[in-house]
């Protein structure tokens, strides 16, 4: 289309706002030229694509910036083999299309820099085709398989439901089986849903696999990231996705008509049997100060209570023990407490066994460790679920949980050891005491110096005239009240030495905060007259009430969408933002602090009234199909074209 517009272009007409010229100008704005490592705008050659930020990170938007030859944030390296454009200043970051929100006809998808994914499938948003003849960059230049896997990863769908019985190279995770000999491999969506239960490790690229959730032999993982639907039975391939969707929609409508009164009592009974754990929670970085006693029965309840009682700025997301162990469930916390008490109980025996030397003693040691390992396996059964404590010995559990377990809670920051903080505070206190002693000694010496000087001046002793053989100065004046005594000279040297020692101590104390102060000043200078990026907003789901929402935080739109997905507990990832009036939000600058925002999973904006009307229509549709048979909804009413209505002539009004 663009070539035809250039060939059929006519001379400029009288009015510049003609339809053909405006369309041609719009196409010119979409043309870019890759030359000398820069992506140059064809309409404005002084503008190039680049990243405007001092600290690069994945997810930053690519914008048009003023062309600079020596700026490495504007230079790109094209690799034709992988069909990617790498940023010269950070080759790990590549040009990619952001898939965190729904497509807009006006603005399209935003272009960002992402960390390079060295996989054959699952990274189609990073593949580009540069067409030099028409100066265009075509996104998603990859195979259909790569596009399907990428869409499944971003939608939170298991790739086994898209690709059936085929090992493909894709990003994923793995963990070892209970016996420790077999690797169980999961895709991205299944790994995200199971990361709270298993210790997952990232899979290296170049290892084709099929997700274990789609395998018919792996029964525990048959549902994958879904709650009810089985991955092996849900065929979401390009040709079967519509049929599968219609089938589950009909099944959902039929299940909604049935009563689910039994589900509430069962969940209430299950909750009553869970053991409550006493916990003393500290804020990460506070050491053993300001601890709060919390009694929780589930791990989400523990995180919520920690956020409220500790007064955290954001929601608690990570829990650590005193040795830095990350806790992902209440069962892990109880097992850690049992293991800690077990180690403390046998500390003396372990020291004796470590000191023993000889084959006989080592044999006895191995014989002692065998029943101890058996005892540990009895204490820590593997069949217990993540938040259930029913499989642990009751007497030991009661004995260990009598005292509260100490934990340290953070909002995502790394663990800060309380023992290291105590040592740092003790060292800082010693330095302050040392500094105070030096200052007190210095004040005493200065006071003594003033006393000596005052006595010398008050005495007013005359100077002594001493003859000298020098013809230049035959008489030398010595002593007197104007000349410092030997005691004053020694005291002055001691004062200077003490002041030098004081300055060294002050420099040592200020060295710890110099790095943080430098970063703070650099941040203040770089962000002068700019609003901080981190913003807190009030979000609520699409079709709901604003009163039912919650707070969410973020520095970019992608971070805000991820936070909205977790805080609103959405079934699918959040993809679009709207104002309460229904206007879409595309730019981060349009978002203000404490703003009310509607969050959607990709559907258009809908109010609560419209959602209720839609639900009533669906309910009536299902009710008619259930009562009057499915054929009752196949009736179509149309007007016959052959039917003609006679014309009716009205009498004309008469005038008098």
C-alpha positions as CSV (number, residue, x, y, z in Angstrom):
1,X,0.0,0.0,0.0
2,X,2.8,2.4,0.8
3,X,4.6,1.7,-2.6
4,X,1.3,2.4,-4.4
5,X,0.9,5.7,-2.5
6,X,4.4,6.8,-3.5
7,X,3.9,5.8,-7.2
8,X,0.4,7.5,-7.4
9,X,1.4,10.5,-5.5
10,X,0.2,13.7,-7.1
11,X,1.7,17.2,-6.8
12,X,0.7,19.1,-3.6
13,X,-2.7,20.5,-3.8
14,X,-4.0,23.7,-2.4
15,X,-5.2,22.4,0.9
16,X,-2.7,20.4,3.0
17,X,-5.4,18.5,4.9
18,X,-6.5,16.4,2.0
19,X,-7.2,12.7,2.8
20,X,-4.5,11.2,0.7
21,X,-1.8,13.6,2.0
22,X,-2.7,13.0,5.6
23,X,-2.6,9.2,5.1
24,X,0.7,9.5,3.3
25,X,2.1,11.7,6.2
26,X,0.9,9.1,8.7
27,X,2.7,6.3,6.8
28,X,5.9,8.4,6.7
29,X,5.8,8.7,10.5
30,X,5.9,4.9,10.7
31,X,9.0,4.6,8.5
32,X,12.4,4.0,10.2
33,X,15.8,3.5,8.7
34,X,18.6,1.3,10.3
35,X,21.9,3.1,9.4
36,X,25.2,3.2,11.3
37,X,23.8,1.3,14.2
38,X,20.9,3.7,14.8
39,X,17.2,3.4,14.0
40,X,16.4,6.8,12.5
41,X,13.0,8.3,12.0
42,X,12.4,8.9,8.3
43,X,10.1,11.9,8.8
44,X,12.5,13.6,11.3
45,X,16.1,12.4,10.8
46,X,17.2,14.3,13.9
47,X,15.2,11.8,16.0
48,X,16.3,8.2,16.7
49,X,15.0,5.3,18.8
50,X,16.7,5.1,22.2
51,X,16.3,4.6,26.0
52,X,16.2,7.6,28.2
53,X,17.4,6.6,31.6
54,X,20.6,6.5,33.6
55,X,20.0,2.9,35.0
56,X,18.8,0.4,32.4
57,X,16.4,-2.3,33.3
58,X,14.1,-4.7,31.5
59,X,10.7,-3.3,30.7
60,X,11.7,0.3,30.0
61,X,9.9,1.9,27.1
62,X,11.8,2.9,23.9
63,X,11.2,6.5,22.9
64,X,12.2,9.0,20.2
65,X,15.2,11.0,21.4
66,X,17.5,13.6,19.9
67,X,20.2,12.0,17.8
68,X,23.7,11.9,19.5
69,X,26.6,10.1,17.9
70,X,28.4,9.2,21.2
71,X,25.3,8.0,23.1
72,X,25.4,4.2,23.4
73,X,21.8,4.1,24.6
74,X,20.8,5.0,21.0
75,X,22.8,2.4,19.2
76,X,21.5,-1.0,18.2
77,X,23.2,-4.1,16.9
78,X,21.2,-6.2,14.4
79,X,21.7,-10.0,14.5
80,X,20.1,-11.5,11.5
81,X,20.4,-15.1,12.7
82,X,18.3,-14.5,15.8
83,X,16.3,-11.6,14.1
84,X,16.9,-9.4,17.2
85,X,18.1,-5.8,17.8
86,X,20.5,-5.6,20.8
87,X,21.2,-2.4,22.7
88,X,25.0,-1.6,22.4
89,X,25.3,-0.2,26.0
90,X,23.7,-3.4,27.4
91,X,23.7,-6.3,24.9
92,X,21.5,-8.5,27.1
93,X,18.6,-6.1,26.4
94,X,16.8,-6.4,23.0
95,X,14.0,-4.5,21.3
96,X,10.7,-6.1,22.0
97,X,6.9,-5.5,21.9
98,X,5.3,-5.2,25.3
99,X,2.4,-7.6,25.8
100,X,1.2,-6.4,29.2
101,X,-1.9,-4.6,28.0
102,X,-4.6,-4.8,25.3
103,X,-4.0,-3.5,21.9
104,X,-5.1,0.1,21.1
105,X,-6.0,1.0,17.5
106,X,-4.5,4.5,17.9
107,X,-1.3,3.8,19.8
108,X,-0.8,0.1,19.3
109,X,1.5,-1.9,21.5
110,X,4.3,-0.1,23.3
111,X,7.9,-1.0,22.3
112,X,10.3,-1.7,25.3
113,X,13.7,-3.3,25.9
114,X,13.6,-6.8,27.4
115,X,16.2,-9.3,28.5
116,X,17.1,-11.5,25.6
117,X,15.5,-15.0,25.7
118,X,17.7,-17.5,23.9
119,X,14.9,-19.9,23.1
120,X,13.4,-21.0,19.8
121,X,9.9,-20.7,21.0
122,X,8.3,-18.3,23.5
123,X,10.1,-15.1,22.4
124,X,8.3,-14.0,19.2
125,X,7.8,-10.5,20.6
126,X,11.6,-10.0,20.3
127,X,11.8,-11.1,16.6
128,X,11.9,-8.3,14.0
129,X,12.1,-8.1,10.2
130,X,13.7,-5.0,8.8
131,X,12.4,-4.3,5.2
132,X,15.0,-1.9,3.8
133,X,13.2,-1.2,0.6
134,X,10.1,0.4,2.3
135,X,12.0,1.3,5.6
136,X,9.7,-0.6,7.9
137,X,10.2,-2.8,11.0
138,X,7.8,-5.8,11.2
139,X,7.2,-7.2,14.6
140,X,6.6,-10.9,15.5
141,X,8.7,-12.1,12.6
142,X,8.7,-15.8,13.7
143,X,7.0,-19.1,13.2
144,X,3.4,-19.9,14.2
145,X,4.6,-22.2,17.0
146,X,6.8,-19.5,18.5
147,X,3.8,-17.1,18.5
148,X,1.5,-19.6,20.1
149,X,3.9,-20.4,22.9
150,X,4.6,-16.7,23.5
151,X,0.8,-16.0,23.7
152,X,0.3,-18.9,26.1
153,X,3.1,-17.7,28.4
154,X,1.8,-14.2,28.6
155,X,-1.8,-15.4,29.1
156,X,-0.9,-17.8,31.9
157,X,-1.9,-21.0,29.9
158,X,0.1,-24.2,30.0
159,X,1.9,-24.7,26.7
160,X,0.9,-28.4,26.6
161,X,-2.7,-27.3,26.0
162,X,-1.5,-25.5,22.9
163,X,1.1,-27.9,21.6
164,X,0.1,-31.5,21.9
165,X,2.7,-34.3,22.4
166,X,5.7,-32.5,21.0
167,X,9.0,-31.6,22.7
168,X,9.9,-28.0,21.9
169,X,12.6,-25.6,23.1
170,X,10.9,-23.1,25.4
171,X,11.5,-21.4,28.7
172,X,10.6,-23.3,31.8
173,X,11.5,-24.6,35.3
174,X,12.4,-27.9,36.8
175,X,12.7,-29.6,40.2
176,X,13.8,-33.0,41.4
177,X,11.3,-35.7,42.3
178,X,11.1,-36.9,45.9
179,X,13.6,-39.7,45.2
180,X,16.0,-37.1,43.8
181,X,16.7,-39.0,40.5
182,X,14.2,-37.7,38.0
183,X,13.7,-34.1,36.8
184,X,10.2,-32.9,36.5
185,X,10.0,-30.0,33.9
186,X,7.3,-27.4,33.9
187,X,6.5,-24.5,31.5
188,X,6.4,-20.9,32.6
189,X,2.7,-20.8,33.5
190,X,2.8,-24.1,35.6
191,X,6.1,-22.9,37.2
192,X,4.4,-19.7,38.4
193,X,1.5,-21.6,39.9
194,X,3.7,-24.1,41.7
195,X,6.6,-21.8,42.9
196,X,5.1,-21.6,46.4
197,X,5.1,-25.3,46.8
198,X,8.4,-26.4,45.1
199,X,11.9,-25.1,45.0
200,X,12.1,-24.5,41.3
201,X,15.2,-23.9,39.2
202,X,15.3,-22.2,35.8
203,X,15.9,-24.6,32.9
204,X,18.8,-23.9,30.6
205,X,18.0,-23.1,26.9
206,X,18.4,-25.7,24.2
207,X,16.7,-28.5,26.1
208,X,13.4,-29.4,24.3
209,X,10.7,-30.7,26.6
210,X,6.9,-31.2,27.1
211,X,5.4,-29.7,30.2
212,X,4.7,-32.3,32.9
213,X,1.2,-30.9,33.4
214,X,0.2,-32.1,29.9
215,X,1.5,-35.6,30.4
216,X,-1.2,-38.2,31.1
217,X,1.1,-40.2,33.4
218,X,1.7,-37.3,35.8
219,X,-1.7,-37.2,37.7
220,X,-0.7,-34.6,40.3
221,X,0.1,-32.0,37.6
222,X,-2.8,-32.8,35.3
223,X,-4.4,-29.4,35.9
224,X,-1.3,-27.2,35.7
225,X,-2.1,-23.5,36.2
226,X,-5.9,-24.2,36.0
227,X,-8.0,-24.9,39.1
228,X,-10.6,-27.3,37.6
229,X,-9.9,-27.9,33.9
230,X,-7.4,-30.6,33.0
231,X,-4.5,-29.6,30.7
232,X,-4.5,-32.9,28.9
233,X,-8.2,-32.6,28.1
234,X,-8.2,-28.8,27.2
235,X,-7.2,-28.5,23.6
236,X,-6.4,-24.8,23.0
237,X,-4.5,-25.2,19.7
238,X,-5.3,-22.6,17.0
239,X,-7.9,-24.8,15.2
240,X,-9.6,-26.2,18.4
241,X,-9.6,-23.2,20.7
242,X,-13.0,-21.9,19.7
243,X,-14.7,-25.2,20.2
244,X,-13.1,-25.8,23.6
245,X,-14.1,-22.3,24.7
246,X,-17.7,-22.8,23.7
247,X,-17.8,-26.2,25.4
248,X,-16.5,-24.9,28.7
249,X,-18.8,-21.8,28.6
250,X,-21.9,-24.1,28.2
251,X,-20.6,-26.3,31.0
252,X,-20.1,-23.3,33.3
253,X,-23.6,-22.1,32.7
254,X,-25.0,-25.5,33.5
255,X,-22.9,-25.8,36.7
256,X,-24.0,-22.3,37.9
257,X,-27.6,-23.5,38.0
258,X,-26.8,-26.2,40.5
259,X,-26.5,-25.7,44.2
260,X,-23.1,-25.5,45.8
261,X,-24.2,-25.5,49.4
262,X,-21.9,-28.4,50.4
263,X,-18.7,-26.5,49.5
264,X,-19.1,-24.0,52.3
265,X,-19.4,-26.4,55.2
266,X,-16.5,-28.5,53.8
267,X,-14.2,-25.6,53.6
268,X,-15.3,-24.5,57.1
269,X,-14.5,-27.9,58.5
270,X,-11.1,-28.0,56.8
271,X,-10.2,-24.6,58.3
272,X,-11.1,-25.7,61.8
273,X,-8.6,-28.6,61.7
274,X,-5.6,-26.5,60.7
275,X,-3.1,-25.8,63.5
276,X,-2.6,-22.2,64.5
277,X,1.1,-21.2,64.9
278,X,2.4,-18.5,67.3
279,X,4.9,-16.2,65.5
280,X,6.9,-13.2,66.6
281,X,7.4,-11.1,63.5
282,X,10.1,-8.5,63.0
283,X,10.6,-6.0,60.2
284,X,13.5,-6.9,57.9
285,X,16.5,-4.7,58.9
286,X,15.2,-3.9,62.5
287,X,17.0,-6.8,64.1
288,X,15.2,-7.8,67.3
289,X,13.4,-4.5,67.8
290,X,9.6,-3.9,67.7
291,X,8.5,-7.5,67.4
292,X,4.8,-8.3,67.1
293,X,3.1,-11.5,68.3
294,X,0.9,-13.0,65.6
295,X,-1.2,-16.1,65.6
296,X,-2.0,-17.4,62.1
297,X,-3.5,-20.6,60.6
298,X,-2.6,-20.0,56.9
299,X,0.3,-18.4,55.1
300,X,-1.8,-15.6,53.4
301,X,-3.3,-14.7,56.8
302,X,0.3,-14.4,58.2
303,X,1.4,-12.1,55.4
304,X,-1.7,-9.9,55.9
305,X,-1.2,-9.6,59.6
306,X,2.5,-8.8,59.2
307,X,1.6,-6.0,56.8
308,X,-0.9,-4.4,59.2
309,X,0.8,-4.9,62.5
310,X,4.4,-4.0,61.4
311,X,3.1,-1.0,59.4
312,X,4.8,-1.9,56.2
313,X,4.7,0.5,53.3
314,X,3.8,-2.3,50.9
315,X,2.3,-5.7,51.2
316,X,4.6,-8.4,52.8
317,X,5.9,-10.8,50.2
318,X,8.9,-12.6,51.7
319,X,9.4,-14.3,55.1
320,X,12.9,-15.3,56.5
321,X,14.1,-17.1,59.5
322,X,17.1,-16.0,61.6
323,X,19.6,-18.0,59.4
324,X,18.2,-16.5,56.2
325,X,16.0,-19.4,55.1
326,X,13.1,-18.3,52.8
327,X,9.7,-19.5,54.1
328,X,7.0,-20.2,51.5
329,X,4.3,-21.9,53.7
330,X,3.4,-22.5,57.3
331,X,4.5,-26.2,57.0
332,X,8.0,-25.0,55.9
333,X,8.1,-22.7,59.0
334,X,7.1,-25.5,61.4
335,X,9.6,-28.0,59.8
336,X,12.3,-25.4,60.2
337,X,11.5,-24.9,63.9
338,X,11.5,-28.7,64.4
339,X,14.8,-29.0,62.7
340,X,16.3,-26.2,64.7
341,X,15.2,-27.7,68.0
342,X,16.5,-31.1,66.8
343,X,19.9,-29.6,66.0
344,X,20.1,-27.8,69.4
345,X,19.2,-31.0,71.2
346,X,22.1,-32.9,69.7
347,X,24.7,-30.1,69.6
348,X,26.8,-31.6,72.3
349,X,26.7,-35.1,70.7
350,X,27.7,-33.7,67.3
351,X,30.7,-31.9,68.8
352,X,31.8,-35.2,70.5
353,X,31.3,-37.1,67.2
354,X,33.3,-34.5,65.3
355,X,36.2,-34.8,67.8
356,X,36.3,-38.5,67.6
357,X,39.0,-40.0,65.3
358,X,39.3,-43.6,64.1
359,X,37.5,-46.2,62.1
360,X,35.7,-47.6,65.1
361,X,34.4,-44.3,66.1
362,X,33.3,-43.4,62.6
363,X,31.4,-46.7,62.4
364,X,29.6,-45.9,65.6
365,X,28.9,-42.4,64.2
366,X,27.3,-43.9,61.1
367,X,25.2,-46.3,63.2
368,X,24.0,-43.4,65.3
369,X,23.1,-41.2,62.4
370,X,20.9,-43.9,60.8
371,X,18.2,-43.9,63.5
372,X,18.5,-40.2,63.7
373,X,17.7,-39.8,60.0
374,X,14.7,-42.2,60.5
375,X,13.5,-40.0,63.4
376,X,13.8,-37.0,61.1
377,X,11.7,-38.7,58.4
378,X,9.1,-39.4,61.0
379,X,9.0,-35.8,62.0
380,X,8.9,-34.4,58.5
381,X,6.5,-36.5,56.4
382,X,6.6,-35.7,52.7
383,X,2.9,-36.2,52.0
384,X,1.8,-33.2,54.0
385,X,0.3,-30.3,51.9
386,X,1.6,-26.8,51.9
387,X,-0.5,-25.3,54.8
388,X,-1.6,-28.5,56.5
389,X,0.1,-29.6,59.7
390,X,-1.9,-32.8,60.3
391,X,0.9,-35.2,59.3
392,X,3.4,-34.1,62.0
393,X,3.6,-35.8,65.4
394,X,1.2,-34.1,67.8
395,X,3.3,-34.2,70.9
396,X,6.4,-32.8,69.3
397,X,4.3,-30.2,67.5
398,X,2.8,-29.0,70.7
399,X,6.2,-29.0,72.5
400,X,7.9,-27.0,69.7
401,X,5.1,-24.5,69.0
402,X,4.7,-23.7,72.7
403,X,7.1,-20.7,72.2
404,X,6.6,-18.3,69.2
405,X,8.8,-18.7,66.2
406,X,10.8,-15.6,65.2
407,X,10.6,-14.5,61.6
408,X,11.7,-11.4,59.6
409,X,9.3,-10.0,57.0
410,X,10.2,-7.9,54.0
411,X,8.4,-6.4,51.0
412,X,10.7,-8.0,48.5
413,X,14.1,-6.7,49.9
414,X,16.9,-9.2,50.4
415,X,17.5,-10.6,53.9
416,X,19.4,-8.6,56.5
417,X,20.9,-10.8,59.2
418,X,19.9,-9.6,62.8
419,X,23.2,-10.8,64.2
420,X,25.1,-8.8,61.6
421,X,22.9,-5.8,62.5
422,X,23.7,-6.3,66.2
423,X,27.5,-6.4,65.5
424,X,27.2,-3.3,63.3
425,X,25.3,-1.4,66.1
426,X,27.8,-2.5,68.7
427,X,30.7,-1.4,66.6
428,X,29.0,1.9,65.9
429,X,28.4,2.4,69.6
430,X,32.0,1.7,70.3
431,X,33.1,4.3,67.7
432,X,30.7,6.9,69.2
433,X,32.1,6.2,72.7
434,X,35.6,6.5,71.4
435,X,34.7,9.8,69.6
436,X,33.1,11.2,72.8
437,X,36.3,10.3,74.8
438,X,38.5,12.1,72.3
439,X,36.2,15.2,72.3
440,X,36.3,15.3,76.1
441,X,40.1,15.0,76.2
442,X,40.4,17.6,73.6
443,X,38.2,20.0,75.6
444,X,40.3,19.4,78.7
445,X,43.6,20.1,76.9
446,X,42.2,23.3,75.3
447,X,41.0,24.5,78.7
448,X,44.5,23.8,80.2
449,X,46.0,25.7,77.2
450,X,43.8,28.8,78.0
451,X,44.8,28.6,81.7
452,X,48.6,28.5,80.9
453,X,48.3,31.4,78.5
454,X,46.3,33.4,81.0
455,X,48.9,32.9,83.8
456,X,51.7,33.8,81.5
457,X,50.0,37.1,80.4
458,X,49.0,38.0,83.9
459,X,52.5,37.6,85.3
460,X,53.9,40.3,83.0
461,X,57.5,39.1,83.4
462,X,60.1,41.2,81.5
463,X,62.2,39.7,78.8
464,X,66.0,39.0,79.3
465,X,68.6,40.8,77.2
466,X,71.3,38.3,76.1
467,X,74.4,39.6,74.3
468,X,75.3,38.1,71.0
469,X,78.5,38.3,68.9
470,X,76.6,38.7,65.6
471,X,77.0,42.2,64.1
472,X,73.6,42.1,62.6
473,X,71.8,41.4,66.0
474,X,74.1,42.1,68.9
475,X,71.4,41.7,71.5
476,X,68.8,38.9,71.6
477,X,65.5,39.1,73.6
478,X,64.6,35.8,75.4
479,X,61.7,34.9,77.7
480,X,59.1,37.4,78.8
481,X,55.3,37.3,78.9
482,X,54.9,37.4,75.1
483,X,56.9,34.1,74.4
484,X,55.2,30.7,74.8
485,X,56.6,28.4,77.4
486,X,57.9,24.9,76.7
487,X,54.9,23.4,78.4
488,X,52.5,25.3,76.1
489,X,54.5,24.1,73.0
490,X,54.2,20.5,74.0
491,X,50.5,20.9,74.9
492,X,49.8,22.5,71.5
493,X,51.5,19.5,69.7
494,X,49.3,17.1,71.7
495,X,46.2,19.1,70.8
496,X,47.1,18.9,67.1
497,X,47.7,15.2,67.3
498,X,44.4,14.6,69.0
499,X,42.5,16.7,66.4
500,X,44.1,14.6,63.6
501,X,43.0,11.4,65.3
502,X,39.5,12.8,65.7
503,X,39.2,13.6,62.0
504,X,40.3,10.1,61.2
505,X,37.6,8.6,63.4
506,X,34.9,10.9,61.9
507,X,36.0,10.0,58.4
508,X,35.7,6.3,59.2
509,X,32.2,6.8,60.5
510,X,31.1,8.8,57.5
511,X,32.6,6.3,55.1
512,X,29.6,3.9,55.6
513,X,27.0,6.5,54.5
514,X,29.1,8.0,51.7
515,X,27.9,5.5,49.1
516,X,24.2,5.9,50.0
517,X,24.6,9.7,50.2
518,X,26.2,9.8,46.8
519,X,23.4,7.8,45.3
520,X,20.8,10.0,46.9
521,X,22.4,13.1,45.6
522,X,22.7,11.7,42.1
523,X,19.0,10.7,42.2
524,X,18.0,14.2,43.5
525,X,20.0,15.8,40.7
526,X,18.7,13.5,38.0
527,X,15.1,13.7,39.1
528,X,15.1,17.5,39.7
529,X,11.7,19.0,38.9
530,X,10.4,15.5,38.2
531,X,7.7,13.6,40.0
532,X,8.8,10.3,41.6
533,X,7.9,7.3,39.4
534,X,6.5,5.1,42.2
535,X,2.8,5.9,42.6
536,X,0.0,4.5,44.7
537,X,-3.5,4.2,43.1
538,X,-6.8,2.7,44.1
539,X,-7.8,-0.1,41.7
540,X,-10.9,-2.2,41.2
541,X,-11.9,-4.9,38.7
542,X,-13.7,-4.2,35.5
543,X,-17.4,-4.4,36.1
544,X,-17.1,-4.1,39.9
545,X,-17.6,-1.3,42.4
546,X,-14.8,1.2,43.3
547,X,-15.6,0.5,47.0
548,X,-14.5,-3.1,46.5
549,X,-11.1,-2.2,45.3
550,X,-7.7,-2.0,47.0
551,X,-4.4,-0.1,46.8
552,X,-1.7,-1.0,44.2
553,X,1.8,0.4,43.6
554,X,4.2,0.6,40.6
555,X,6.9,2.6,38.9
556,X,5.7,1.7,35.4
557,X,2.5,0.5,33.8
558,X,3.8,-3.0,33.5
559,X,4.7,-3.1,37.2
560,X,1.3,-1.6,38.1
561,X,-0.5,-4.3,36.0
562,X,1.4,-7.1,37.7
563,X,0.6,-5.7,41.2
564,X,-3.0,-5.3,40.3
565,X,-3.2,-9.0,39.1
566,X,-1.8,-10.2,42.5
567,X,-3.7,-7.8,44.8
568,X,-7.1,-8.2,43.1
569,X,-6.5,-12.0,42.8
570,X,-7.5,-12.0,39.1
571,X,-7.9,-15.2,37.2
572,X,-6.0,-13.9,34.2
573,X,-3.2,-11.2,34.1
574,X,-4.3,-7.6,34.0
575,X,-3.8,-6.0,30.6
576,X,-5.6,-2.7,30.4
577,X,-6.3,0.3,32.6
578,X,-9.4,2.6,32.4
579,X,-10.6,5.7,34.3
580,X,-14.0,5.4,36.1
581,X,-15.5,7.2,33.1
582,X,-14.3,4.5,30.7
583,X,-11.4,6.3,29.1
584,X,-8.3,4.0,28.5
585,X,-5.0,4.9,30.1
586,X,-1.9,4.4,27.9
587,X,0.8,6.6,29.4
588,X,2.3,6.6,32.9
589,X,2.2,10.3,32.9
590,X,-1.7,10.1,32.8
591,X,-1.7,8.3,36.2
592,X,-1.8,10.5,39.3
593,X,-1.3,9.5,42.9
594,X,-4.3,8.1,44.7
595,X,-6.2,7.9,41.4
596,X,-9.2,5.6,41.0
597,X,-8.4,3.1,38.2
598,X,-10.5,0.3,36.6
599,X,-8.4,-2.8,35.8
600,X,-9.4,-5.2,32.9
601,X,-8.0,-8.5,31.7
602,X,-8.2,-7.3,28.1
603,X,-12.0,-6.8,27.6
604,X,-13.5,-3.4,27.0
605,X,-14.7,-1.2,29.8
606,X,-18.0,-2.2,31.4
607,X,-20.0,-0.8,34.3
608,X,-21.6,-2.8,37.1
609,X,-25.0,-2.2,35.7
610,X,-24.0,-3.4,32.2
611,X,-22.4,-6.5,33.8
612,X,-25.6,-7.3,35.6
613,X,-27.6,-6.9,32.4
614,X,-25.2,-9.2,30.6
615,X,-25.5,-11.8,33.4
616,X,-29.3,-11.7,33.3
617,X,-29.2,-12.2,29.5
618,X,-27.0,-15.2,29.9
619,X,-29.1,-16.6,32.7
620,X,-32.3,-16.2,30.7
621,X,-30.6,-17.9,27.7
622,X,-29.5,-20.8,29.9
623,X,-33.0,-21.0,31.6
624,X,-34.8,-21.2,28.2
625,X,-32.4,-23.9,26.9
626,X,-33.0,-25.9,30.1
627,X,-36.8,-25.6,30.2
628,X,-37.7,-25.5,26.5
629,X,-34.9,-27.7,25.0
630,X,-31.8,-26.3,23.2
631,X,-33.8,-25.8,20.0
632,X,-35.9,-23.1,21.6
633,X,-33.1,-20.6,21.2
634,X,-32.6,-21.3,17.5
635,X,-35.7,-19.2,16.5
636,X,-35.0,-16.3,14.2
637,X,-37.6,-13.5,13.5
638,X,-37.3,-11.5,10.3
639,X,-39.6,-9.2,8.2
640,X,-40.9,-10.5,4.9
641,X,-39.9,-8.4,1.9
642,X,-43.0,-9.4,-0.1
643,X,-45.4,-8.0,2.5
644,X,-46.6,-4.6,1.5
645,X,-48.6,-2.1,3.5
646,X,-51.4,-0.1,1.7
647,X,-50.8,3.6,1.5
648,X,-53.1,5.7,3.6
649,X,-54.1,9.2,2.3
650,X,-54.9,11.8,5.0
651,X,-57.3,14.6,4.2
652,X,-55.8,18.1,3.7
653,X,-56.6,20.7,6.2
654,X,-59.0,23.4,5.1
655,X,-58.4,27.1,5.7
656,X,-61.2,29.6,6.4
